[in-house]
Amino acid sequence: MGMVKVVLNGKEVEALEEETILNLVRRHGIEIPTLCYYEGFANGSCRICVVEVNGRLMPSCITKVSEGMKIETESARVTEARKTLLRLLLKNHTHRSKEEQMRCRVCEYAVKYGLEPAPVMPDVKVDDTHPAIIFNPSACVMCRKCVIACGIDQNNDVIAVIGRGSGTRVGFDLDTSMGMSSCVSCGACVDACPTGALMEKGWVPADKVVETTCPYCGTGCQVEYGVKDGRVIWARGAYGPANEGKLCVKGKFGYHYVNSPERLTKPLIRRPNVPKGPLNGRPIHEVFREATWDEALDLIASKIREILNKYGPAAIGGIMSDRSTNESIYAFQKFMRCAIGTDSIDQSATLCHEPSAWSLAAQLGFGAATNPIRDVLNSRTIIVVGSNMNETHPVIAAYVKRAAKQGAHLIIVNPIHTELARYAEYELLISLVRMSYYSPQWPGT
């Protein structure tokens, strides 16, 4: 990609050919207000990112640089244009709560440019039929980011612009309530919304935000958790190579187990003379007692020594959780092999993942994916065999659906009909029959 020279706020700088003015000014540390901008997708509907280019007002998010451009980001004309746009947006802009107003970038920019933010009116009509999301139409400014997030990025095709003229608005499916729609609760619309019109129920500001990896599956989605008083109170997608800001329902709304009172946070030791077996409705404290970590680890170590001395290392085996990190699993197998002296170790994903790992190793030389997930978008043909990834790995399914929309040949081979088949060119429904022969080349037979 070549370079061009432009004048940015009176200073000559180099820019990449075909990059937008918005990307250029951000690379030079200049902040421009945006409402409708969605990373990686052209929109340009709100015009709040307007700049002056060679004496003309242009939206920076969709205007590409060219040789000799003279760009002003904070001229008097630009400032007045942004204030005019904000006044128009604020005219019919109302919030239902102070928390919603805190999420609103329109109100934030209004204060920045010396205008009054939108009023808070708790009695405004909202759509609260969804179990996790609330929609306030009066806070919507028709930026269309939720439409891009739902229909183009996540490819769930639930949110659309409906109506004409002054009646144009955001709607769900065939103009139904959000709770009655086909929404899969990925939360992409909530994370994208710049005004709080789409918002998690019960959202409150956090004391701090922590970025980590979603613990639910092996996709590797980056997620930001809002933490208040030591508790996780909300989650949103972070921009990582695996998900590029996307999450599924589990990553977006499945964090509550962290705060569950039923979650074990301390080691438990069985009480004396209590036989092993199911609780059968008994309170857990009647069967187990709380212990310190030192006491629990000392007990485990003594039991291991007792078994080793009596039966030898072959009598001990270990199973590691497939939700653990690679580092934890490595440390576990090292402990079992070196400290205990046994090779009887496994992890709980073997039953479902061993055939796929074996197949991948046979074909690619390695029992896991060898390409970034986003490379699905470069594929001409995609074959999905025995997977209901819309349920198991929805973020990966979003890339597959997007590739199919862009023209890739999608072939589904499955014993059951899945939602992903809606995007397939061919769907092959196969019958499962019991194999009566033994194949030494297939694991588990």
C-alpha positions as CSV (number, residue, x, y, z in Angstrom):
1,M,0.0,0.0,0.0
2,G,1.4,3.4,-1.0
3,M,1.6,6.6,0.9
4,V,0.1,10.1,0.2
5,K,0.9,13.4,1.8
6,V,-1.9,15.5,3.4
7,V,-2.1,18.6,5.5
8,L,-3.7,17.8,8.9
9,N,-4.5,20.9,11.0
10,G,-1.8,22.9,9.3
11,K,0.9,20.2,9.5
12,E,2.0,18.0,6.6
13,V,1.7,14.3,7.4
14,E,1.9,11.0,5.5
15,A,-1.2,8.8,5.2
16,L,-1.9,5.4,3.9
17,E,-3.7,5.1,0.6
18,E,-7.3,4.1,0.9
19,E,-7.4,4.8,4.7
20,T,-10.2,7.0,6.1
21,I,-9.6,10.4,7.6
22,L,-10.9,9.1,10.9
23,N,-8.2,6.4,11.0
24,L,-5.6,9.0,10.0
25,V,-6.4,11.5,12.7
26,R,-6.7,8.7,15.4
27,R,-3.2,7.5,14.5
28,H,-2.0,11.1,15.2
29,G,-3.7,11.2,18.6
30,I,-6.6,13.4,17.6
31,E,-10.0,12.6,19.0
32,I,-13.1,13.1,16.8
33,P,-16.6,12.5,18.1
34,T,-18.3,9.4,16.6
35,L,-21.7,7.8,17.1
36,C,-22.4,5.5,14.1
37,Y,-18.8,4.4,13.5
38,Y,-18.5,0.6,13.7
39,E,-15.0,-0.8,13.4
40,G,-14.5,-2.6,10.0
41,F,-17.9,-1.6,8.5
42,A,-18.9,1.5,6.5
43,N,-21.8,3.4,7.9
44,G,-21.6,7.2,7.9
45,S,-25.2,7.9,8.9
46,C,-24.8,10.3,11.9
47,R,-22.2,12.8,10.4
48,I,-21.0,13.9,13.9
49,C,-17.5,13.0,12.9
50,V,-17.5,15.8,10.3
51,V,-14.3,17.6,9.4
52,E,-13.4,20.3,6.9
53,V,-11.6,19.0,3.8
54,N,-10.4,21.6,1.3
55,G,-13.1,24.0,2.5
56,R,-16.0,21.4,2.4
57,L,-17.6,19.6,5.3
58,M,-17.1,15.8,5.0
59,P,-17.8,12.8,7.3
60,S,-14.4,11.5,8.3
61,C,-15.4,7.9,8.9
62,I,-16.2,7.2,5.3
63,T,-14.0,9.7,3.5
64,K,-10.7,8.3,2.2
65,V,-7.6,10.4,2.1
66,S,-6.1,11.5,-1.2
67,E,-2.9,13.4,-2.2
68,G,-2.9,17.1,-1.2
69,M,-5.9,17.1,1.1
70,K,-6.1,19.9,3.6
71,I,-8.0,18.6,6.7
72,E,-9.2,20.7,9.6
73,T,-10.7,18.8,12.6
74,E,-11.6,21.7,14.9
75,S,-12.3,24.7,12.7
76,A,-15.1,27.1,13.5
77,R,-17.3,25.6,10.7
78,V,-16.7,22.0,12.0
79,T,-17.5,23.0,15.6
80,E,-20.7,24.8,14.6
81,A,-21.7,21.8,12.3
82,R,-21.3,19.3,15.2
83,K,-23.3,21.6,17.6
84,T,-26.1,21.8,15.0
85,L,-26.2,18.0,14.6
86,L,-26.2,17.6,18.3
87,R,-29.1,20.0,18.7
88,L,-31.1,18.0,16.2
89,L,-30.3,14.7,17.9
90,L,-31.3,16.1,21.3
91,K,-34.6,17.5,20.1
92,N,-36.4,14.1,20.5
93,H,-33.9,12.4,22.8
94,T,-35.0,11.2,26.2
95,H,-33.6,8.8,28.8
96,R,-35.5,6.7,31.3
97,S,-32.8,6.6,34.0
98,K,-29.6,8.4,35.1
99,E,-27.6,5.1,34.3
100,E,-28.9,5.2,30.7
101,Q,-27.8,8.8,30.4
102,M,-24.4,7.9,31.7
103,R,-24.1,5.5,28.8
104,C,-25.1,8.1,26.2
105,R,-22.4,9.6,24.0
106,V,-24.8,12.1,22.6
107,C,-25.2,13.6,26.1
108,E,-21.5,13.4,26.6
109,Y,-20.8,15.4,23.4
110,A,-23.6,17.8,24.3
111,V,-21.8,18.8,27.5
112,K,-18.5,19.0,25.7
113,Y,-19.9,21.4,23.2
114,G,-21.7,23.5,25.7
115,L,-25.2,22.1,25.3
116,E,-27.7,20.7,27.8
117,P,-27.8,16.8,27.9
118,A,-31.1,15.0,27.2
119,P,-33.6,15.0,30.1
120,V,-34.2,11.9,32.3
121,M,-37.9,10.9,32.3
122,P,-38.5,7.6,34.1
123,D,-42.0,7.2,32.7
124,V,-40.9,6.9,29.0
125,K,-42.3,3.9,27.2
126,V,-39.7,1.1,26.9
127,D,-39.6,-2.5,25.6
128,D,-38.6,-4.7,28.6
129,T,-39.9,-8.0,27.3
130,H,-36.5,-9.4,26.8
131,P,-35.1,-11.3,29.9
132,A,-31.7,-9.5,29.8
133,I,-32.0,-6.4,27.6
134,I,-34.2,-3.3,27.7
135,F,-34.9,-1.1,24.7
136,N,-35.8,2.6,25.0
137,P,-36.9,3.9,21.6
138,S,-36.8,7.5,22.8
139,A,-33.1,7.3,23.3
140,C,-32.4,5.9,19.9
141,V,-30.8,8.3,17.3
142,M,-31.0,5.8,14.4
143,C,-27.2,5.5,14.1
144,R,-27.8,1.9,12.8
145,K,-24.9,0.4,14.8
146,C,-27.2,-2.2,16.3
147,V,-28.3,-3.2,12.8
148,I,-24.7,-3.7,11.7
149,A,-23.8,-5.6,14.9
150,C,-26.7,-7.9,14.6
151,G,-27.1,-8.4,10.9
152,I,-23.6,-8.0,9.5
153,D,-21.1,-8.7,12.2
154,Q,-23.0,-11.4,14.3
155,N,-25.2,-12.4,11.3
156,N,-28.2,-13.1,13.5
157,D,-30.5,-10.9,11.3
158,V,-32.9,-9.9,14.1
159,I,-32.6,-6.1,14.1
160,A,-33.5,-4.0,11.1
161,V,-34.6,-0.5,10.1
162,I,-38.4,-0.4,9.5
163,G,-40.8,2.2,8.4
164,R,-40.4,5.2,6.1
165,G,-39.8,8.9,6.5
166,S,-40.5,10.3,9.9
167,G,-41.7,6.9,11.0
168,T,-38.4,5.2,10.4
169,R,-37.3,3.3,13.5
170,V,-35.4,0.2,14.7
171,G,-37.4,-3.0,14.9
172,F,-37.0,-6.6,15.7
173,D,-38.0,-9.4,13.2
174,L,-41.4,-8.6,11.7
175,D,-41.9,-5.6,14.0
176,T,-42.4,-7.6,17.1
177,S,-41.2,-7.0,20.7
178,M,-37.6,-7.9,21.5
179,G,-38.7,-10.6,23.9
180,M,-40.8,-12.3,21.2
181,S,-38.2,-12.0,18.5
182,S,-35.6,-14.5,17.4
183,C,-32.9,-12.7,19.4
184,V,-30.2,-15.1,20.6
185,S,-29.0,-12.7,23.3
186,C,-25.4,-12.3,22.1
187,G,-25.5,-8.7,23.3
188,A,-23.7,-7.2,20.3
189,C,-26.4,-4.6,19.9
190,V,-26.0,-3.5,23.6
191,D,-22.2,-3.2,23.3
192,A,-22.5,-1.3,20.1
193,C,-25.3,1.2,21.1
194,P,-23.8,4.6,21.7
195,T,-26.8,6.1,23.6
196,G,-28.0,3.4,26.0
197,A,-31.2,2.8,24.0
198,L,-30.2,-0.9,24.1
199,M,-28.9,-1.7,27.5
200,E,-28.5,-4.6,30.0
201,K,-31.2,-4.7,32.6
202,G,-29.9,-3.5,36.0
203,W,-26.7,-2.0,34.6
204,V,-24.7,0.2,37.0
205,P,-21.3,1.8,36.5
206,A,-18.3,-0.3,37.7
207,D,-15.5,0.5,40.0
208,K,-13.0,-1.0,37.6
209,V,-12.9,-2.9,34.3
210,V,-10.9,-6.1,33.9
211,E,-10.0,-7.7,30.6
212,T,-9.6,-11.5,30.4
213,T,-10.5,-14.5,28.3
214,C,-14.0,-15.9,28.3
215,P,-14.0,-19.2,30.3
216,Y,-16.8,-21.0,28.5
217,C,-15.3,-22.6,25.4
218,G,-12.0,-22.8,23.5
219,T,-12.8,-20.0,21.0
220,G,-10.6,-17.6,23.1
221,C,-12.9,-14.5,23.1
222,Q,-11.6,-11.5,24.9
223,V,-14.1,-10.1,27.4
224,E,-14.2,-7.1,29.7
225,Y,-15.8,-7.5,33.1
226,G,-17.2,-4.6,35.1
227,V,-16.4,-5.1,38.8
228,K,-18.1,-3.3,41.7
229,D,-17.5,-4.1,45.4
230,G,-15.5,-7.2,44.4
231,R,-18.4,-8.6,42.2
232,V,-18.7,-9.0,38.5
233,I,-21.7,-6.9,37.5
234,W,-21.6,-6.9,33.7
235,A,-19.6,-8.1,30.7
236,R,-18.9,-6.8,27.2
237,G,-16.9,-7.9,24.3
238,A,-13.3,-6.8,24.0
239,Y,-11.4,-6.6,20.7
240,G,-9.3,-9.7,20.5
241,P,-8.0,-11.7,17.5
242,A,-10.6,-14.5,18.0
243,N,-13.8,-12.5,18.5
244,E,-13.1,-8.9,17.4
245,G,-15.4,-7.6,20.0
246,K,-18.1,-10.2,19.6
247,L,-19.5,-12.5,22.3
248,C,-22.3,-15.1,22.6
249,V,-25.0,-15.3,25.2
250,K,-22.8,-17.3,27.5
251,G,-20.0,-14.8,27.4
252,K,-22.2,-11.7,27.6
253,F,-24.8,-12.8,30.2
254,G,-23.4,-16.1,31.7
255,Y,-21.1,-14.5,34.3
256,H,-23.6,-14.7,37.2
257,Y,-22.2,-18.0,38.4
258,V,-19.2,-16.1,39.6
259,N,-21.4,-14.4,42.2
260,S,-23.6,-17.4,43.0
261,P,-24.0,-18.2,46.7
262,E,-23.9,-21.9,45.7
263,R,-20.4,-21.6,44.3
264,L,-17.7,-23.3,46.4
265,T,-15.1,-20.8,47.5
266,K,-13.4,-22.8,50.3
267,P,-12.2,-26.4,50.5
268,L,-14.6,-28.9,52.0
269,I,-13.7,-32.0,53.9
270,R,-16.2,-34.9,54.6
271,R,-17.2,-35.1,58.2
272,P,-16.2,-38.2,60.2
273,N,-18.5,-41.3,59.9
274,V,-20.5,-39.8,57.0
275,P,-20.6,-42.4,54.2
276,K,-19.9,-41.5,50.6
277,G,-22.8,-41.1,48.2
278,P,-25.3,-38.5,47.0
279,L,-26.5,-35.7,49.3
280,N,-30.1,-36.8,48.7
281,G,-31.4,-33.4,49.7
282,R,-29.3,-33.0,52.8
283,P,-27.7,-29.6,53.3
284,I,-24.0,-29.7,52.2
285,H,-22.8,-28.5,55.6
286,E,-24.2,-31.7,57.2
287,V,-21.9,-33.8,55.0
288,F,-18.9,-31.6,54.6
289,R,-17.2,-29.0,56.7
290,E,-15.2,-26.0,55.6
291,A,-11.4,-26.2,55.9
292,T,-8.4,-24.1,55.1
293,W,-6.3,-24.6,52.0
294,D,-3.4,-25.8,54.0
295,E,-5.5,-28.4,55.8
296,A,-7.1,-29.6,52.6
297,L,-3.8,-29.9,50.8
298,D,-2.2,-31.7,53.7
299,L,-5.0,-34.2,53.7
300,I,-4.8,-34.8,50.0
301,A,-1.0,-35.3,50.3
302,S,-1.3,-37.8,53.1
303,K,-4.0,-39.8,51.2
304,I,-1.8,-39.9,48.1
305,R,1.2,-41.1,50.1
306,E,-0.9,-43.8,51.8
307,I,-2.1,-45.1,48.4
308,L,1.4,-44.9,46.9
309,N,2.9,-46.9,49.8
310,K,0.2,-49.5,49.8
311,Y,-0.6,-50.0,46.1
312,G,2.0,-48.1,44.1
313,P,1.6,-45.3,41.5
314,A,-0.4,-47.4,39.1
315,A,-3.4,-47.1,41.5
316,I,-3.6,-43.3,41.1
317,G,-5.1,-41.5,38.1
318,G,-6.1,-37.9,37.5
319,I,-8.6,-36.0,35.4
320,M,-8.2,-32.3,34.7
321,S,-11.0,-30.0,33.7
322,D,-11.1,-29.0,30.0
323,R,-12.0,-25.5,31.1
324,S,-8.6,-25.1,32.7
325,T,-5.8,-23.1,30.9
326,N,-3.1,-24.9,28.9
327,E,-0.6,-23.8,31.6
328,S,-2.7,-25.4,34.4
329,I,-3.1,-28.6,32.4
330,Y,0.6,-28.8,31.8
331,A,1.4,-28.3,35.4
332,F,-1.1,-31.0,36.4
333,Q,0.3,-33.6,34.0
334,K,3.8,-32.7,35.2
335,F,2.8,-33.3,38.8
336,M,1.1,-36.6,38.0
337,R,4.0,-37.9,35.9
338,C,7.0,-36.6,37.9
339,A,5.7,-36.4,41.5
340,I,3.3,-39.3,41.5
341,G,4.9,-41.4,38.8
342,T,1.7,-42.3,36.9
343,D,0.7,-41.9,33.2
344,S,-3.0,-42.4,34.1
345,I,-4.1,-38.9,33.3
346,D,-6.8,-37.4,31.1
347,Q,-9.0,-34.3,30.7
348,S,-12.7,-34.1,30.5
349,A,-12.9,-33.1,26.8
350,T,-11.4,-36.4,25.5
351,L,-14.8,-38.0,24.9
352,C,-16.0,-35.3,22.5
353,H,-12.7,-33.8,21.2
354,E,-10.5,-36.9,20.6
355,P,-12.0,-37.8,17.2
356,S,-11.7,-34.3,15.9
357,A,-8.2,-33.9,17.2
358,W,-7.2,-37.2,15.6
359,S,-8.7,-36.1,12.3
360,L,-7.1,-32.7,12.4
361,A,-3.7,-34.3,13.2
362,A,-4.1,-36.8,10.4
363,Q,-4.9,-34.1,7.8
364,L,-3.0,-31.0,9.0
365,G,-0.3,-32.5,11.2
366,F,-1.6,-30.9,14.4
367,G,-4.7,-31.7,16.5
368,A,-6.1,-28.1,16.5
369,A,-6.9,-25.3,14.2
370,T,-3.9,-24.0,12.3
371,N,-5.4,-20.7,11.1
372,P,-6.9,-17.7,12.8
373,I,-10.7,-17.9,13.0
374,R,-11.1,-14.9,10.8
375,D,-9.5,-16.8,7.9
376,V,-12.9,-18.5,7.4
377,L,-13.8,-15.3,5.6
378,N,-11.2,-16.1,2.9
379,S,-12.6,-19.6,2.3
380,R,-14.3,-20.4,-1.0
381,T,-15.9,-23.6,0.4
382,I,-16.7,-24.4,4.0
383,I,-17.8,-27.9,5.1
384,V,-19.3,-28.3,8.6
385,V,-19.5,-31.9,9.7
386,G,-21.3,-33.0,12.9
387,S,-21.3,-29.6,14.5
388,N,-24.1,-27.4,15.9
389,M,-21.7,-24.5,16.2
390,N,-24.6,-22.0,16.5
391,E,-25.1,-23.5,20.0
392,T,-21.6,-24.6,20.9
393,H,-19.4,-21.9,19.4
394,P,-21.7,-19.0,18.3
395,V,-18.8,-16.6,17.6
396,I,-17.2,-19.0,15.1
397,A,-20.6,-19.5,13.6
398,A,-20.9,-15.8,13.0
399,Y,-17.8,-15.9,10.8
400,V,-19.1,-18.9,8.9
401,K,-22.5,-17.2,8.3
402,R,-20.8,-14.0,7.2
403,A,-18.6,-16.0,4.8
404,A,-21.7,-17.7,3.3
405,K,-23.4,-14.4,2.9
406,Q,-20.3,-13.1,1.0
407,G,-20.5,-16.0,-1.5
408,A,-18.6,-18.9,0.1
409,H,-20.1,-22.4,-0.6
410,L,-21.3,-23.7,2.8
411,I,-22.0,-27.4,3.1
412,I,-23.6,-28.9,6.2
413,V,-23.2,-32.6,7.0
414,N,-25.1,-33.5,10.2
415,P,-27.6,-36.0,11.6
416,I,-29.8,-33.2,12.8
417,H,-31.1,-30.0,11.2
418,T,-29.3,-26.9,12.7
419,E,-30.0,-23.2,12.4
420,L,-26.7,-22.8,10.5
421,A,-28.3,-24.8,7.6
422,R,-30.3,-21.6,6.7
423,Y,-27.1,-20.2,5.2
424,A,-26.0,-23.5,3.6
425,E,-25.9,-24.2,-0.1
426,Y,-26.2,-27.9,0.6
427,E,-27.4,-29.7,3.7
428,L,-26.8,-33.4,4.0
429,L,-28.8,-35.1,6.8
430,I,-27.2,-38.4,7.6
431,S,-28.6,-41.4,9.6
432,L,-26.5,-42.8,12.4
433,V,-26.1,-46.6,12.2
434,R,-24.2,-48.9,14.4
435,M,-20.9,-50.0,12.8
436,S,-20.4,-53.7,13.1
437,Y,-16.8,-53.8,12.0
438,Y,-13.6,-52.8,13.8
439,S,-11.3,-50.2,12.3
440,P,-7.9,-50.0,14.0
441,Q,-7.4,-46.5,12.4
442,W,-10.4,-44.9,14.1
443,P,-9.9,-44.0,17.8
444,G,-12.3,-45.4,20.3
445,T,-13.5,-48.4,18.3
